[in-house]
């Protein structure tokens, strides 16, 4: 049996219509598909009674980024710090981090300006409109 491969990375969002433009318009990811899922099999699979989901799949290189909005919605949470157990983030490689950072709209929250780590990697963390963490890292 061969090992699994990554099909997608998912982020649960409160409002798909508010969050999708950040990933599509600000970060430049292409929307591959939008769809909804409901029914007993879906609700059982996600262990949320009566759940329905609205999905957007975006192209992020060799991996799909999945944004999903659930109904019913769970309680809101405080945006996590990166060092909290269970914290997640999406890392997106960019060619020119400084240019990408300078082009960000003023309302995009950045944890700091681009930095070079001890390993030599240039990184910058952002928050999407709902506080989810997105790492931009420079690749050559």
C-alpha positions as a Markdown table, in Angstrom:
| # | Residue | x | y | z |
|---|---|---|---|---|
| 1 | Unk | 0.0 | 0.0 | 0.0 |
| 2 | Unk | 1.5 | 3.4 | -1.0 |
| 3 | Unk | 1.5 | 6.3 | 1.5 |
| 4 | Unk | -1.1 | 9.0 | 1.3 |
| 5 | Unk | -0.5 | 12.2 | -0.6 |
| 6 | Unk | -1.8 | 15.6 | 0.3 |
| 7 | Unk | -5.0 | 16.5 | -1.6 |
| 8 | Unk | -5.9 | 19.7 | 0.3 |
| 9 | Unk | -5.4 | 21.8 | 3.4 |
| 10 | Unk | -8.6 | 23.1 | 4.9 |
| 11 | Unk | -9.4 | 26.2 | 6.9 |
| 12 | Unk | -12.8 | 26.5 | 8.5 |
| 13 | Unk | -14.1 | 30.1 | 8.2 |
| 14 | Unk | -17.0 | 32.0 | 9.6 |
| 15 | Unk | -18.0 | 33.7 | 6.4 |
| 16 | Unk | -16.8 | 32.4 | 3.1 |
| 17 | Unk | -17.9 | 35.5 | 1.2 |
| 18 | Unk | -15.7 | 37.7 | 3.5 |
| 19 | Unk | -12.6 | 35.4 | 3.5 |
| 20 | Unk | -12.4 | 34.2 | -0.1 |
| 21 | Unk | -11.5 | 37.6 | -1.5 |
| 22 | Unk | -8.4 | 37.7 | 0.7 |
| 23 | Unk | -7.1 | 34.5 | -0.7 |
| 24 | Unk | -8.2 | 35.2 | -4.3 |
| 25 | Unk | -7.6 | 38.9 | -4.7 |
| 26 | Unk | -4.9 | 39.7 | -2.1 |
| 27 | Unk | -2.8 | 36.6 | -2.3 |
| 28 | Unk | -3.7 | 35.8 | -6.0 |
| 29 | Unk | -4.8 | 32.2 | -5.6 |
| 30 | Unk | -7.0 | 30.9 | -8.4 |
| 31 | Unk | -10.5 | 29.6 | -7.4 |
| 32 | Unk | -10.8 | 26.1 | -8.8 |
| 33 | Unk | -14.2 | 25.2 | -7.6 |
| 34 | Unk | -17.1 | 26.4 | -5.3 |
| 35 | Unk | -19.8 | 24.0 | -4.1 |
| 36 | Unk | -22.0 | 23.1 | -1.2 |
| 37 | Unk | -22.5 | 19.8 | 0.6 |
| 38 | Unk | -25.3 | 18.7 | 2.9 |
| 39 | Unk | -27.2 | 15.6 | 4.0 |
| 40 | Unk | -26.9 | 12.9 | 6.6 |
| 41 | Unk | -23.7 | 11.4 | 5.3 |
| 42 | Unk | -21.9 | 14.7 | 5.4 |
| 43 | Unk | -23.2 | 15.6 | 8.9 |
| 44 | Unk | -22.2 | 12.2 | 10.2 |
| 45 | Unk | -18.7 | 12.4 | 8.5 |
| 46 | Unk | -17.9 | 15.8 | 10.1 |
| 47 | Unk | -19.7 | 14.8 | 13.4 |
| 48 | Unk | -21.8 | 18.0 | 13.4 |
| 49 | Unk | -25.6 | 17.2 | 13.6 |
| 50 | Unk | -27.5 | 18.7 | 10.6 |
| 51 | Unk | -24.3 | 20.2 | 9.1 |
| 52 | Unk | -24.1 | 21.8 | 5.7 |
| 53 | Unk | -21.0 | 23.3 | 4.2 |
| 54 | Unk | -20.1 | 25.9 | 1.6 |
| 55 | Unk | -16.7 | 25.2 | 0.0 |
| 56 | Unk | -14.2 | 27.0 | -2.1 |
| 57 | Unk | -11.1 | 25.2 | -3.5 |
| 58 | Unk | -8.1 | 27.4 | -4.5 |
| 59 | Unk | -5.0 | 26.4 | -6.3 |
| 60 | Unk | -1.9 | 26.8 | -4.1 |
| 61 | Unk | 0.8 | 25.1 | -6.2 |
| 62 | Unk | 0.6 | 21.4 | -5.9 |
| 63 | Unk | -1.9 | 21.5 | -3.0 |
| 64 | Unk | -5.5 | 22.8 | -2.9 |
| 65 | Unk | -6.4 | 25.2 | -0.2 |
| 66 | Unk | -10.0 | 24.5 | 0.9 |
| 67 | Unk | -12.1 | 27.2 | 2.6 |
| 68 | Unk | -15.2 | 25.9 | 4.3 |
| 69 | Unk | -18.1 | 27.6 | 6.0 |
| 70 | Unk | -20.3 | 25.5 | 8.2 |
| 71 | Unk | -23.9 | 25.8 | 9.2 |
| 72 | Unk | -24.5 | 25.4 | 12.1 |
| 73 | Unk | -21.5 | 27.6 | 13.0 |
| 74 | Unk | -19.5 | 26.8 | 16.1 |
| 75 | Unk | -18.7 | 29.4 | 18.8 |
| 76 | Unk | -16.1 | 32.0 | 17.8 |
| 77 | Unk | -12.6 | 31.6 | 19.0 |
| 78 | Unk | -9.7 | 34.0 | 19.8 |
| 79 | Unk | -7.2 | 33.9 | 17.0 |
| 80 | Unk | -4.4 | 31.6 | 18.1 |
| 81 | Unk | -0.8 | 32.5 | 18.7 |
| 82 | Unk | 1.6 | 30.4 | 16.7 |
| 83 | Unk | 3.1 | 28.7 | 19.9 |
| 84 | Unk | -0.3 | 27.4 | 21.2 |
| 85 | Unk | -0.8 | 23.7 | 20.8 |
| 86 | Unk | -3.3 | 23.1 | 18.0 |
| 87 | Unk | -2.4 | 26.4 | 16.2 |
| 88 | Unk | -2.4 | 26.0 | 12.5 |
| 89 | Unk | -1.2 | 28.1 | 9.6 |
| 90 | Unk | -0.9 | 27.9 | 5.8 |
| 91 | Unk | 2.6 | 28.5 | 4.4 |
| 92 | Unk | 2.7 | 30.0 | 0.9 |
| 93 | Unk | 5.9 | 30.4 | -1.1 |
| 94 | Unk | 6.4 | 33.7 | -2.9 |
| 95 | Unk | 9.3 | 34.8 | -5.2 |
| 96 | Unk | 9.8 | 38.3 | -3.8 |
| 97 | Unk | 8.6 | 38.6 | -0.2 |
| 98 | Unk | 9.4 | 42.3 | 0.1 |
| 99 | Unk | 7.5 | 43.2 | -3.1 |
| 100 | Unk | 4.5 | 41.0 | -2.0 |
| 101 | Unk | 4.5 | 42.6 | 1.5 |
| 102 | Unk | 4.6 | 46.2 | 0.1 |
| 103 | Unk | 1.7 | 45.4 | -2.3 |
| 104 | Unk | -0.6 | 44.2 | 0.6 |
| 105 | Unk | -3.6 | 46.4 | 1.2 |
| 106 | Unk | -3.4 | 48.6 | 4.3 |
| 107 | Unk | -6.2 | 46.6 | 6.1 |
| 108 | Unk | -4.2 | 43.3 | 6.0 |
| 109 | Unk | -2.8 | 42.5 | 9.5 |
| 110 | Unk | 0.8 | 41.5 | 9.5 |
| 111 | Unk | 2.5 | 40.2 | 12.6 |
| 112 | Unk | 5.7 | 41.9 | 11.5 |
| 113 | Unk | 7.5 | 43.0 | 8.4 |
| 114 | Unk | 9.5 | 40.4 | 6.5 |
| 115 | Unk | 12.4 | 38.9 | 8.5 |
| 116 | Unk | 15.3 | 36.6 | 7.8 |
| 117 | Unk | 15.5 | 33.7 | 10.2 |
| 118 | Unk | 18.7 | 32.0 | 11.5 |
| 119 | Unk | 18.1 | 29.3 | 8.8 |
| 120 | Unk | 18.3 | 32.0 | 6.1 |
| 121 | Unk | 14.6 | 31.8 | 5.2 |
| 122 | Unk | 12.7 | 35.1 | 4.8 |
| 123 | Unk | 9.3 | 35.0 | 6.3 |
| 124 | Unk | 6.3 | 37.1 | 7.2 |
| 125 | Unk | 3.0 | 36.1 | 8.9 |
| 126 | Unk | -0.3 | 37.6 | 8.1 |
| 127 | Unk | -3.9 | 37.1 | 9.4 |
| 128 | Unk | -6.7 | 36.6 | 7.0 |
| 129 | Unk | -10.0 | 38.6 | 7.7 |
| 130 | Unk | -11.0 | 36.1 | 10.3 |
| 131 | Unk | -7.6 | 35.9 | 12.1 |
| 132 | Unk | -6.3 | 32.7 | 10.5 |
| 133 | Unk | -2.5 | 32.7 | 10.2 |
| 134 | Unk | -0.9 | 32.7 | 6.8 |
| 135 | Unk | 2.9 | 32.5 | 6.4 |
| 136 | Unk | 4.5 | 34.0 | 3.3 |
| 137 | Unk | 8.0 | 32.7 | 2.8 |
| 138 | Unk | 10.5 | 33.6 | 0.1 |
| 139 | Unk | 11.7 | 30.9 | -2.3 |
| 140 | Unk | 14.5 | 31.3 | -4.8 |
